[in-house]
Structures are given as structure tokens and as C-alpha cells.
Amino acid sequence: MIITATIALAVVVAGSIALNMINRGRREAQRTMAREQAAHRELNALAEALARFRGDVERYPTNEEGLRCLARKPAAFEAAGAGRSSYWFGPYLENVPEVDPWGNDYVYHTADGGRSFELYSSGPGGETGSDSQFRVASPPAN
């Protein structure tokens, strides 16, 4: 009788431990997926704000201006296109995310005098540039 009760208790404890380990793995997978979705959402919001900025100013923010100029007009703002009406009509984004869901800075680079940009998150593995799965870039120029 005592041996049967001990075996039953051991089976219950082992089952409880196995169930806990399965649930822990599932929770970790859900956390990972939530972070990835948040990174894609933030990158898409930043890319949309950059497109609106470009629509008004006729260029993307310079490397010096960075992403912060999507929420606040830079002090030394200079619009592109002399003689054309190109003004900063922001804010283009209420809150510019400082870091990605893993605590890394978003990396923003512009090239070609503000005609193109690349924006990425290093993600959980620290990928950079075109290696990152969390990357957006300006559409090709026409």
C-alpha cells in the first residue's frame, strides 16, 4: 500500500514537472514571437513616418537629424528643393522608439543626399544591415 502511494506520488510529481517544462517552452516561444511582431510593427511605423517626412520635405532625414526629427523639428532644419515649397509639417510620429524590443538601438542610415534610407534592428542575434531580418529600406528611386 505504501509503495503504491509512493509510486503514484512520484508519477504525479514527474507529470507536474514535465507539464511545467512544456509550458515554460511555450511561454518563451510566445515572448519571442511578441518581440518579433513588435519590432516589425515599430519598423513599419517608422518607415511610414519617414515616407510622410519625405513627402513634405522632399528628402529623408539626414544622418545627423536621425529619427528624432520625425517627432520634433530640428533646430537647424533645411528643406530640399530650393524655390519649392517643402516644409516640415510634423510631428510625423508621436513617440519615436528609442530601442528595439531587445534593448538595442534602431540603426538609421541615409544616402544619396537624403534620397534613400536603410533602417534596421539588430534583433536578438545582433545581425546588421542587410543580414537583419528586421530591416526596412526606402523604395527604389524612379
C-alpha positions in Angstrom: 0.0 0.0 0.0 2.8 2.5 0.9 4.8 1.5 -2.1 1.8 2.1 -4.4 1.1 5.5 -2.8 4.8 6.5 -3.2 4.8 5.4 -6.9 1.6 7.4 -7.5 3.1 10.4 -5.8 6.3 10.1 -8.0 4.2 9.9 -11.2 2.2 13.0 -10.2 5.3 14.9 -9.4 7.0 13.8 -12.6 4.0 14.7 -14.7 3.8 18.1 -13.0 7.5 18.8 -13.8 7.0 17.7 -17.4 3.9 19.9 -17.8 5.8 22.9 -16.3 8.7 22.4 -18.7 6.3 22.3 -21.7 4.5 25.4 -20.6 7.8 27.2 -20.0 8.9 26.5 -23.6 5.6 27.6 -24.9 5.7 30.9 -22.9 9.2 31.6 -24.2 8.1 31.0 -27.8 5.2 33.4 -27.3 7.5 36.0 -25.8 9.9 35.7 -28.8 7.0 36.0 -31.2 5.7 39.0 -29.4 9.1 40.7 -29.6 9.4 40.0 -33.3 5.9 41.3 -34.0 6.6 44.5 -32.0 9.9 45.1 -33.9 8.1 44.7 -37.3 5.3 47.0 -36.1 7.8 49.7 -35.0 9.9 49.4 -38.1 6.7 49.8 -40.3 5.5 52.8 -38.3 9.0 54.4 -38.6 9.1 53.7 -42.4 5.6 55.2 -42.9 6.6 58.3 -40.9 9.8 58.6 -43.0 7.7 58.5 -46.2 5.4 61.3 -44.9 8.5 63.3 -43.9 9.9 62.8 -47.4 6.6 63.8 -48.9 6.7 67.2 -47.2 10.5 67.9 -47.1 11.4 66.1 -50.4 14.2 64.2 -48.7 14.7 61.7 -45.9 16.2 62.9 -42.6 19.9 63.3 -42.7 22.1 61.0 -40.5 22.7 64.0 -38.2 19.0 64.7 -37.8 18.2 61.0 -37.4 14.9 59.5 -36.4 14.2 62.1 -33.7 13.3 64.7 -36.3 10.1 62.6 -37.0 8.7 63.8 -33.7 10.4 67.2 -33.3 11.6 69.7 -35.9 15.4 70.0 -35.9 16.8 73.4 -34.9 18.9 73.7 -38.0 16.3 72.4 -40.4 17.0 72.8 -44.1 14.5 71.7 -46.6 15.5 70.3 -50.0 14.5 71.8 -53.3 15.4 75.5 -53.5 12.4 77.6 -54.5 9.9 74.8 -53.9 7.5 74.7 -51.0 8.9 71.9 -48.8 8.3 72.3 -45.2 8.3 70.2 -42.0 4.7 69.6 -41.1 5.3 67.1 -38.3 5.3 65.5 -36.0 5.2 62.5 -38.2 5.3 60.1 -35.2 4.2 61.0 -31.7 6.8 58.8 -30.0 9.9 57.6 -31.8 11.0 54.3 -30.2 14.5 54.7 -28.7 15.3 51.0 -28.7 14.0 47.8 -30.3 12.3 45.1 -28.2 15.7 43.5 -27.3 17.1 46.8 -25.9 19.3 47.7 -28.9 19.2 51.0 -30.8 17.4 51.1 -34.1 20.1 51.9 -36.8 19.2 54.5 -39.4 21.4 55.5 -42.4 20.6 57.7 -45.3 22.5 58.0 -48.5 22.4 59.9 -51.8 21.7 63.2 -50.3 18.6 62.0 -48.5 17.1 60.2 -51.4 17.3 56.7 -49.8 17.5 55.2 -46.3 18.0 51.9 -44.5 16.6 51.3 -41.1 17.1 48.1 -39.1 17.1 46.4 -35.7 20.0 44.1 -34.7 17.3 41.7 -33.4 18.1 39.1 -30.8 21.1 37.8 -32.7 22.9 41.1 -33.4 22.5 40.9 -37.2 23.5 44.1 -39.1 22.4 45.8 -42.3 21.0 43.5 -45.0 21.7 40.4 -42.8 19.0 41.6 -40.3 15.5 40.0 -40.7 14.2 43.2 -39.0 15.0 45.7 -41.8 13.2 48.3 -43.9 14.6 50.4 -46.7 13.4 53.2 -48.9 11.6 52.1 -52.1 13.8 52.3 -55.2 14.0 55.7 -56.8 12.1 56.2 -60.0 
